[in-house]
Each structure stands twice: as structure tokens, then as C-alpha cells.
Amino acid sequence: MSNTKEALRVAGGLIVNRLAQNLDEDNSNASGDLDESITFRLFNQGSTVGVKILMNDYWEFVDKGRKPGKRPPIDKIKEWLTYPNVKSKLGHSDKFSVTDIAQVNSLAYSIAKKIGDKGTKGNDFATDVFESDLVQKDLANTLLEAVIADTDLFLEDFISSFD
């Protein structure tokens, strides 16, 4: 199964890189936490082998958005507002002054209210990768070739054991 494992490692690495690239291209990487959390793990369960993509739980909200309903925690929004690339978009310097704290609180409350009322739109950073030709066709074909190569090696070893 060495060919299959190697093909899965390559697939996992490509998917992780493409996910991170999509976050950067969409400018959806405010803290860098989501990008840094994206990893993969090979798994083997019975006769099934594969790649499991791991990332912070909130990836789905970034990918698909959030439906209207309950407001998100204001503390998380206030933290988000302190990230340098978010502050620069809002026209703030690197450090908020004491008078800005009231503005941050007010802005965080307004954002939380709007998200609760209207929801958010996702950016499909993960959906675009998982539904791409890279994953759906190219990697599937590469994995098939690796499995065939491993099967050939197994059969050669099996047949040679009778000699």
C-alpha cells in the first residue's frame, strides 16, 4: 500500500494548500487561526483508506455563511475587530485609544445584531476545493493508479511466494 499512502499524502497536502490559498485570495483570514488549523490525517478503517481534512470548527460558517437567528458572541467580534487587517479596512491604526473602546463595543454590537438579523454570506473556500476537478477527477485518477500499482505489487509477491 506504499503507492496508495504516498498518493494520499500528496492529495492531503494539495487540498490543504488549496484551502489556505482560497482563504488568502478571498481575504478571509483575519487572525490566521483558520489557515493555521488546516491539516490532514491519513486513516485506515477496515478496508477503507483515505484522507481526513481537519480545521477549526468554524470553517463551515466561513464556507457556507450563517443563517439569521441567534446573535454571535460580541466578545468574538470585538476580538476580530482588533486584528490588524480588519482594523486597516476600518481605517483604524494598529492600536485603539481609550475613546475607541466605546466605538469598538458599539460596532461589535451592531455587527452581532446584523448577523443575528440577516445572517452572513459564505465564501465557499472549502466547497470550491472539495468540488473541484482536482479532487473529483485528478486525485481520484491518481489514487486509482496507485491502488492498481499496489495491487500489482501484492500479486507479484503472492505469485513469487509459490516459487
C-alpha positions in Angstrom: 0.0 0.0 0.0 3.0 2.3 -0.2 1.9 3.8 -3.5 -1.6 4.4 -2.2 -0.3 6.0 1.0 2.0 8.3 -0.9 -0.8 9.3 -3.3 -3.0 10.1 -0.2 -0.2 12.2 1.4 0.2 14.2 -1.8 -3.6 14.6 -2.1 -3.9 15.8 1.5 -1.1 18.3 1.0 -2.6 19.6 -2.2 -6.0 20.0 -0.6 -4.6 21.8 2.5 -2.6 24.2 0.3 -5.6 24.9 -1.9 -7.8 25.6 1.1 -5.3 28.0 2.6 -4.9 29.7 -0.8 -8.6 30.2 -1.2 -8.8 31.8 2.3 -6.0 34.2 1.4 -7.4 35.0 -2.1 -10.8 35.8 -0.6 -9.2 37.9 2.2 -11.0 35.7 4.8 -8.0 35.0 7.0 -8.3 37.8 9.6 -6.5 36.1 12.5 -4.7 33.4 10.6 -6.2 30.8 13.0 -8.3 29.0 10.4 -5.5 28.9 7.9 -3.0 27.6 10.5 -5.5 24.9 11.7 -5.9 23.2 8.3 -4.1 19.9 8.3 -4.8 16.4 7.1 -4.6 12.9 8.6 -4.4 9.6 6.7 -6.8 7.0 8.0 -7.4 3.3 7.6 -10.7 1.8 8.8 -11.2 -1.8 7.8 -11.0 -1.9 4.0 -11.3 1.9 3.7 -8.3 4.2 3.4 -8.5 7.9 3.0 -7.5 11.4 3.9 -9.4 13.3 6.6 -9.1 17.1 6.4 -9.0 18.8 9.8 -9.6 22.5 10.6 -11.2 24.7 13.2 -14.9 24.1 13.7 -16.0 27.5 12.5 -14.8 26.7 8.9 -18.3 25.9 7.9 -19.5 29.4 8.8 -16.7 30.9 6.7 -17.6 28.5 3.8 -21.4 28.5 3.9 -22.2 31.5 5.9 -24.7 31.7 8.8 -28.4 31.8 8.7 -30.3 34.5 10.6 -31.2 33.7 14.2 -29.2 33.9 17.3 -26.6 36.6 17.6 -22.9 35.6 17.7 -20.9 36.3 20.8 -20.0 40.0 20.9 -16.6 39.2 22.6 -15.6 37.2 19.5 -16.5 40.1 17.2 -14.6 42.5 19.4 -11.5 40.3 19.2 -12.0 40.1 15.4 -12.1 43.9 15.2 -8.6 44.0 16.8 -6.9 42.0 14.0 -4.6 44.3 12.0 -6.1 43.6 8.6 -9.6 44.2 9.9 -8.6 47.5 11.6 -6.9 48.7 8.5 -10.1 48.1 6.5 -12.0 50.1 9.0 -9.4 52.9 8.9 -8.0 52.4 12.4 -4.4 52.5 13.5 -2.7 49.5 15.0 -3.8 50.4 18.5 -7.2 51.6 19.6 -7.1 54.5 22.0 -9.3 54.6 25.1 -12.0 56.5 23.3 -12.0 53.9 20.6 -13.1 51.2 23.1 -16.6 52.6 23.1 -16.6 52.6 19.3 -15.4 49.0 19.2 -18.1 48.0 21.6 -20.8 49.8 19.6 -19.5 48.4 16.3 -19.3 44.8 17.7 -22.9 45.1 19.0 -24.1 46.4 15.6 -22.3 43.6 13.7 -23.7 41.0 16.0 -27.2 42.4 15.6 -26.9 42.4 11.9 -25.6 38.9 11.7 -28.4 37.7 14.0 -31.0 39.5 11.9 -29.7 38.8 8.4 -27.1 36.1 8.7 -23.9 36.1 6.7 -22.8 35.0 3.3 -20.2 32.3 2.9 -17.2 32.4 0.6 -17.2 28.7 -0.5 -13.4 28.5 0.2 -13.8 24.8 1.0 -16.7 23.8 -1.2 -14.8 25.2 -4.2 -11.8 22.9 -3.4 -13.9 19.8 -2.5 -16.0 20.1 -5.7 -13.0 21.0 -7.9 -11.7 18.8 -10.7 -8.5 18.5 -8.7 -10.4 16.5 -6.0 -13.2 15.0 -8.0 -11.2 13.8 -11.0 -7.5 14.3 -10.9 -6.9 13.0 -7.4 -9.4 10.2 -7.9 -7.5 9.0 -11.0 -4.1 9.3 -9.2 -5.4 7.3 -6.3 -6.8 4.6 -8.7 -3.4 4.3 -10.4 -1.7 4.0 -7.0 -4.1 1.3 -5.9 -3.6 -0.6 -9.1 0.2 -0.3 -8.7 -0.1 -1.6 -5.1 -2.3 -4.5 -6.2 0.2 -5.4 -8.9 3.0 -5.5 -6.3 0.9 -7.6 -4.0 0.1 -10.1 -6.8 3.7 -10.3 -7.8 4.8 -11.0 -4.2 2.0 -13.5 -3.8 2.9 -15.4 -7.1 6.6 -15.3 -6.3 5.9 -17.0 -2.9 4.9 -20.2 -4.8 8.3 -20.4 -6.5 
